[in-house]
Amino acid sequence: MRVLVAGAALKGTLDCRQTTDAIARGVRDAGHEPIPVPIADGGDGSLVALSAAGFRRRTVAVHDALGRETPAKFSWDGRRRVAAVELAQAAGLWRVEGTPRDPWRLTSYGFGELLAAALALKPRTVLALLGGSATQDAGAGMLQALGAELSPPPEGFADAQWLGRADRINIDSAKRRFTPLALTIVSDVDHVLSGPDGSAHAFARQKGFIEQDISRLDAAIAHFGHLLSGAGGQSVERPGSGAAGGVGAALFALGGNLVPGARQLFETVGFFQALHHAQAVISCEGQVDATTWRGKAPGLAVQLALAERLPAILLCAAEGPGAHDIAASVVRAPGNPVRPRDLARAAKSALEQLAQQTSQ
C-alpha cells in the first residue's frame, strides 16, 4: 500500500521533515511504501517543508523586530522562479521572547529587507508567509524598507508608536517593485485591520501590549489604514488585513492577494499531486482538538484524505476536546516528549490495525 506521509512539526520537539522521516520509517516497517511530503501551514517552520520540496535557502542580514542586525533566511525555487519569504524569520516573536522590550517600538522593517532580497532575484511569484509576528506596526516598517516615503520621517525604524503621528505615505516606488509579479499573501487569519475584530483587539495582548494600550493602538492602526487605502487606491480594510499585526493590510496596498495558508503550502510542496497516488494518509499533530480541523495543516491533510475516501491516520502527543469530531483514526504516540522512534512505532502499529480492520 502506498501511504502519503504528511508530517507536520511538533513544536519544540521535531520539525516537519523529522516527523515525516520518522513516520515513513514506521510505514516501511509495516511493509508499505511511504510517499513523504512534509507539510506546513504558512507559519513558523514553513521553510523546512519548502526545502524538502526542492527550494533552496538563502541567508541575508536583516534587522529583527528590535532593530538588531541578524541573519535570516528565505526560500528560492530557481526553476519556477518562486520566492517564499517568512515574516517570522525577521520579525518573529520567537526572536524577541525573553528579551525586555517595548511592544510599541517593535518593527516589521526586517521583513521588508527580506522581501527586497527576494525581489533582487527577479521572481515570478513571491509567497509572503505571515504568522508568528512580534509586531503591531501595520507593516509600516516593511514599507519603509521597501522604499515607501513616510511622513513625518520616523526616527529610525517605523513602528507602532509612529503610526499615530503619520500624516502621509507614498508607496508608489514600493508598489512598482511588485508590478511584474504575483504577490501572494499566505495566511489563515481572517481578521480585519482595525475595530473590534481587528488586529489590535485580536493579537496585541499576546505581543506584550497591556489592556490600556489596546484602544489607542487600534485607533493608530485605523488611522494608518486610512492612509494606506488612499496610497494604494483601494480599501485595505478587508478580511486578512489584520494578519501579522496589520502587515496583511500593507501587502494588500502593494497589490497582494490573500490565499489560505495550508492549502497554498500544500500546492507548493506537491501534496495534492502525491494524494492522487496514495492509498492512505498519515499526518501528526502535537495536540489534536477541535482547532485541528479548522485550517491547521495536519487537520487539512486528514480531511483531504477522507474526501478522497482514503484511510486517514493522525498521530499525536495528546488529545483535547473535539479530537474525534471527524472520522479519522487519531492515535496517541508514546513518549513525552514524542521522539522519532515513538512516531515510527505508532505509525507501524496504526497501519497494522488498519490492515486487520480491512481484512475482516
C-alpha positions as CSV (number, residue, x, y, z in Angstrom):
1,M,0.0,0.0,0.0
2,R,1.3,3.5,-0.9
3,V,1.0,5.8,2.2
4,L,1.2,9.5,1.9
5,V,3.3,10.6,4.9
6,A,2.5,14.3,5.6
7,G,4.5,15.0,8.7
8,A,3.9,18.4,10.4
9,A,6.1,20.0,13.0
10,L,5.7,19.1,16.6
11,K,6.6,22.5,18.1
12,G,9.6,22.5,20.4
13,T,10.4,18.9,19.5
14,L,10.6,17.9,15.8
15,D,10.3,19.8,12.6
16,C,8.1,18.6,9.7
17,R,11.0,16.9,7.9
18,Q,12.0,15.0,11.0
19,T,8.4,13.9,11.7
20,T,8.0,12.8,8.1
21,D,11.2,10.8,8.1
22,A,10.2,9.1,11.4
23,I,6.7,8.2,10.2
24,A,8.0,7.0,6.9
25,R,10.3,4.6,8.8
26,G,7.2,3.1,10.6
27,V,5.4,2.8,7.3
28,R,8.3,0.8,5.8
29,D,8.5,-1.4,9.0
30,A,4.8,-2.2,8.5
31,G,5.6,-3.4,4.9
32,H,4.2,-0.4,3.0
33,E,5.6,2.2,0.6
34,P,5.8,5.7,2.0
35,I,5.3,8.8,-0.1
36,P,7.0,11.5,2.0
37,V,5.7,15.1,1.8
38,P,6.5,17.3,4.8
39,I,3.7,19.9,5.3
40,A,3.2,23.3,7.0
41,D,0.5,26.0,7.0
42,G,2.5,29.1,6.1
43,G,3.5,30.0,9.6
44,D,6.7,29.3,11.5
45,G,8.7,26.4,10.1
46,S,7.3,26.5,6.6
47,L,10.8,26.9,5.1
48,V,11.6,23.4,6.2
49,A,8.7,22.0,4.2
50,L,9.7,24.1,1.2
51,S,13.3,22.8,1.5
52,A,12.1,19.3,1.3
53,A,10.2,20.2,-1.9
54,G,13.3,21.5,-3.6
55,F,13.5,25.1,-2.6
56,R,17.0,26.4,-1.7
57,R,17.5,28.6,1.4
58,R,19.3,31.9,1.1
59,T,20.6,33.8,4.0
60,V,20.8,37.6,4.2
61,A,21.5,40.1,7.0
62,V,18.3,41.9,8.2
63,H,17.1,43.7,11.3
64,D,14.8,41.9,13.8
65,A,11.8,43.4,15.5
66,L,14.0,45.2,18.0
67,G,16.2,46.6,15.2
68,R,19.2,44.3,15.9
69,E,21.1,43.0,12.9
70,T,20.6,39.3,12.5
71,P,20.9,36.6,9.7
72,A,17.6,35.5,8.3
73,K,16.6,33.0,5.6
74,F,14.1,32.9,2.7
75,S,13.4,30.1,0.2
76,W,14.0,30.2,-3.5
77,D,13.0,27.9,-6.4
78,G,15.0,28.9,-9.4
79,R,13.3,26.6,-11.8
80,R,9.8,28.1,-11.1
81,R,11.2,31.4,-10.0
82,V,9.2,31.4,-6.8
83,A,10.5,33.1,-3.6
84,A,8.9,32.2,-0.2
85,V,9.6,34.9,2.4
86,E,8.6,34.1,6.0
87,L,7.9,37.1,8.2
88,A,8.8,35.2,11.4
89,Q,12.4,34.8,10.1
90,A,12.9,38.6,10.5
91,A,10.2,39.9,12.8
92,G,9.1,36.8,14.6
93,L,8.0,36.7,18.2
94,W,10.5,33.9,18.8
95,R,13.4,36.2,18.1
96,V,12.4,38.6,20.9
97,E,10.9,36.3,23.5
98,G,12.6,36.6,26.9
99,T,14.0,40.0,25.9
100,P,12.9,43.1,27.7
101,R,11.0,45.2,25.1
102,D,8.5,47.9,24.5
103,P,5.9,46.5,22.1
104,W,5.2,49.9,20.7
105,R,8.8,50.1,19.4
106,L,8.9,46.7,17.5
107,T,9.1,46.9,13.7
108,S,8.5,44.8,10.6
109,Y,11.4,46.6,8.8
110,G,13.4,43.3,8.6
111,F,10.6,41.6,6.7
112,G,10.8,44.4,4.1
113,E,14.6,43.7,3.9
114,L,13.9,40.0,3.3
115,L,11.4,40.8,0.6
116,A,13.8,43.2,-1.1
117,A,16.5,40.5,-1.1
118,A,14.0,38.1,-2.7
119,L,13.0,40.7,-5.3
120,A,16.6,41.1,-6.4
121,L,16.3,37.5,-7.8
122,K,13.5,38.7,-10.2
123,P,10.9,36.1,-9.2
124,R,7.7,35.5,-11.0
125,T,5.9,34.8,-7.7
126,V,6.5,35.9,-4.1
127,L,4.9,34.0,-1.3
128,A,4.6,36.2,1.8
129,L,4.3,33.8,4.6
130,L,2.6,35.5,7.6
131,G,2.4,34.2,11.1
132,G,4.3,34.3,14.4
133,S,4.9,38.0,14.2
134,A,6.1,40.1,17.1
135,T,4.9,43.4,15.7
136,Q,1.8,45.6,15.5
137,D,3.1,48.3,13.2
138,A,0.6,47.6,10.3
139,G,3.5,46.9,8.0
140,A,4.9,50.5,8.2
141,G,8.4,49.2,8.9
142,M,8.2,46.8,6.0
143,L,7.0,49.5,3.6
144,Q,9.9,51.8,4.8
145,A,12.4,49.1,4.0
146,L,10.9,48.7,0.5
147,G,11.3,52.4,-0.2
148,A,8.0,53.9,0.7
149,E,8.0,57.6,1.7
150,L,6.7,58.1,5.2
151,S,5.8,61.5,6.7
152,P,6.9,62.6,9.1
153,P,10.1,60.6,8.7
154,P,10.4,58.0,11.5
155,E,13.3,58.4,13.9
156,G,14.9,55.1,12.9
157,F,12.6,52.3,12.0
158,A,8.8,52.8,11.7
159,D,6.9,51.1,14.5
160,A,3.5,51.1,16.2
161,Q,4.4,54.2,18.1
162,W,4.9,56.1,14.8
163,L,1.5,55.1,13.4
164,G,-0.5,57.7,15.3
165,R,1.8,60.5,14.1
166,A,1.7,59.6,10.4
167,D,0.2,62.2,8.1
168,R,1.2,61.0,4.7
169,I,2.5,57.9,2.9
170,N,3.6,57.4,-0.7
171,I,4.0,53.7,-1.6
172,D,4.4,54.2,-5.4
173,S,8.1,53.1,-5.5
174,A,7.5,50.1,-3.3
175,K,4.4,49.1,-5.3
176,R,6.3,49.2,-8.6
177,R,8.7,46.6,-7.3
178,F,5.9,44.1,-7.3
179,T,4.1,45.2,-10.5
180,P,5.6,42.5,-12.8
181,L,5.0,39.6,-10.5
182,A,2.3,37.8,-8.4
183,L,2.4,38.7,-4.7
184,T,0.6,36.0,-2.7
185,I,-0.2,36.6,0.9
186,V,-0.2,33.3,2.7
187,S,-2.2,33.4,5.9
188,D,-5.2,31.7,7.6
189,V,-6.0,34.9,9.6
190,D,-9.3,36.5,8.5
191,H,-9.3,39.4,11.0
192,V,-9.7,42.9,9.5
193,L,-7.2,45.6,10.2
194,S,-9.0,47.7,12.9
195,G,-12.1,47.7,15.0
196,P,-13.5,45.1,17.5
197,D,-12.4,42.3,15.2
198,G,-9.2,43.9,14.2
199,S,-5.5,43.2,14.7
200,A,-5.1,45.1,18.0
201,H,-8.0,43.5,19.8
202,A,-7.2,40.0,18.5
203,F,-3.4,39.9,18.8
204,A,-1.8,42.8,20.6
205,R,-2.1,41.3,24.1
206,Q,-0.1,38.2,23.2
207,K,2.6,40.6,21.9
208,G,3.1,42.4,25.1
209,F,0.6,45.3,25.0
210,I,-1.3,45.9,28.1
211,E,-5.1,46.3,28.3
212,Q,-5.0,50.1,28.5
213,D,-2.9,50.2,25.2
214,I,-5.4,48.4,23.0
215,S,-7.8,51.2,22.2
216,R,-5.0,53.7,21.5
217,L,-3.2,51.1,19.3
218,D,-6.4,50.3,17.4
219,A,-7.0,54.0,16.7
220,A,-3.4,54.4,15.5
221,I,-3.7,51.4,13.2
222,A,-7.1,52.6,11.8
223,H,-5.5,56.0,11.1
224,F,-2.6,54.4,9.2
225,G,-5.1,52.1,7.4
226,H,-6.9,55.1,6.1
227,L,-3.6,56.5,4.7
228,L,-2.7,53.1,3.2
229,S,-6.1,52.8,1.5
230,G,-5.6,56.2,-0.1
231,A,-2.0,55.4,-1.1
232,G,-2.9,52.1,-2.6
233,G,-6.1,53.2,-4.4
234,Q,-8.4,50.8,-2.6
235,S,-9.6,50.0,0.9
236,V,-7.3,47.7,2.9
237,E,-10.0,47.1,5.5
238,R,-10.9,43.6,4.4
239,P,-10.6,40.0,5.8
240,G,-6.9,39.1,6.3
241,S,-5.7,42.7,6.6
242,G,-5.1,42.2,10.3
243,A,-2.7,39.3,9.8
244,A,0.8,39.7,11.3
245,G,-0.1,42.9,13.2
246,G,-1.5,44.5,10.1
247,V,1.2,43.6,7.7
248,G,-1.6,42.0,5.6
249,A,-3.1,45.4,5.0
250,A,0.3,46.8,3.8
251,L,0.7,43.9,1.4
252,F,-2.9,44.4,0.1
253,A,-1.9,48.0,-0.6
254,L,1.1,46.7,-2.7
255,G,-1.3,44.6,-4.8
256,G,-1.1,41.3,-2.9
257,N,-3.8,38.6,-3.0
258,L,-4.7,36.5,0.1
259,V,-4.8,32.7,-0.1
260,P,-5.4,30.2,2.7
261,G,-2.1,29.3,4.2
262,A,-2.2,25.5,4.5
263,R,-3.8,25.0,1.0
264,Q,-1.2,27.2,-0.6
265,L,1.7,25.4,1.0
266,F,0.2,22.0,0.1
267,E,0.0,23.1,-3.5
268,T,3.6,24.4,-3.4
269,V,5.1,21.3,-1.8
270,G,3.2,18.8,-4.1
271,F,0.7,17.4,-1.6
272,F,-2.2,17.3,-4.0
273,Q,-0.2,15.5,-6.7
274,A,1.0,12.9,-4.2
275,L,-2.5,12.4,-2.9
276,H,-3.5,11.1,-6.4
277,H,-1.1,8.2,-6.0
278,A,-1.8,7.4,-2.3
279,Q,-4.0,4.7,-0.8
280,A,-3.8,6.0,2.7
281,V,-2.6,9.2,4.5
282,I,-0.8,9.7,7.8
283,S,-0.1,13.0,9.5
284,C,0.8,14.2,13.0
285,E,-0.1,17.0,15.4
286,G,1.1,17.9,18.9
287,Q,-2.3,18.1,20.5
288,V,-5.4,17.1,18.5
289,D,-8.5,19.1,19.4
290,A,-11.3,21.0,17.7
291,T,-8.9,23.6,16.3
292,T,-7.0,20.9,14.4
293,W,-9.9,20.6,11.9
294,R,-10.1,24.4,11.3
295,G,-7.3,25.0,8.8
296,K,-4.3,23.6,10.6
297,A,-2.0,21.6,8.2
298,P,-2.4,18.1,9.8
299,G,-6.2,18.5,10.0
300,L,-6.4,19.6,6.4
301,A,-4.3,16.6,5.3
302,V,-6.7,14.2,7.0
303,Q,-9.8,16.0,5.7
304,L,-8.5,15.9,2.1
305,A,-7.7,12.2,2.5
306,L,-11.2,11.5,3.8
307,A,-12.7,13.5,0.9
308,E,-11.0,11.0,-1.4
309,R,-12.3,8.1,0.7
310,L,-8.9,7.1,1.8
311,P,-8.0,5.8,5.3
312,A,-6.6,8.7,7.4
313,I,-4.5,8.4,10.5
314,L,-3.4,11.3,12.7
315,L,-0.7,10.6,15.2
316,C,-0.5,12.9,18.2
317,A,1.2,13.6,21.5
318,A,-2.1,14.5,23.3
319,E,-5.8,14.7,22.7
320,G,-8.2,17.5,23.7
321,P,-11.9,18.3,23.3
322,G,-13.0,17.7,19.7
323,A,-10.2,15.3,18.8
324,H,-12.6,12.8,17.4
325,D,-15.0,15.3,15.7
326,I,-14.3,13.7,12.3
327,A,-14.0,10.1,11.1
328,A,-10.2,9.9,11.2
329,S,-8.2,7.5,13.3
330,V,-6.5,9.5,16.0
331,V,-3.6,7.6,17.6
332,R,-1.6,8.6,20.6
333,A,2.2,8.2,20.2
334,P,4.1,7.1,23.2
335,G,6.8,9.3,24.7
336,N,6.9,12.7,26.5
337,P,8.1,14.5,24.5
338,V,7.4,12.4,21.4
339,R,10.6,11.3,19.7
340,P,11.2,9.9,16.1
341,R,11.2,6.3,17.4
342,D,7.8,6.9,19.0
343,L,6.3,8.2,15.8
344,A,7.7,5.3,13.9
345,R,6.3,2.7,16.3
346,A,2.9,4.5,16.4
347,A,2.7,4.5,12.6
348,K,3.6,0.9,12.3
349,S,1.0,-0.1,14.9
350,A,-1.7,2.0,13.3
351,L,-1.1,0.5,9.9
352,E,-1.2,-3.0,11.3
353,Q,-4.5,-2.3,13.0
354,L,-5.8,-0.8,9.7
355,A,-4.8,-4.0,7.9
356,Q,-6.7,-6.1,10.4
357,Q,-9.8,-4.0,10.1
358,T,-9.9,-4.1,6.3
359,S,-9.3,-7.9,6.3
360,Q,-12.3,-8.5,8.5
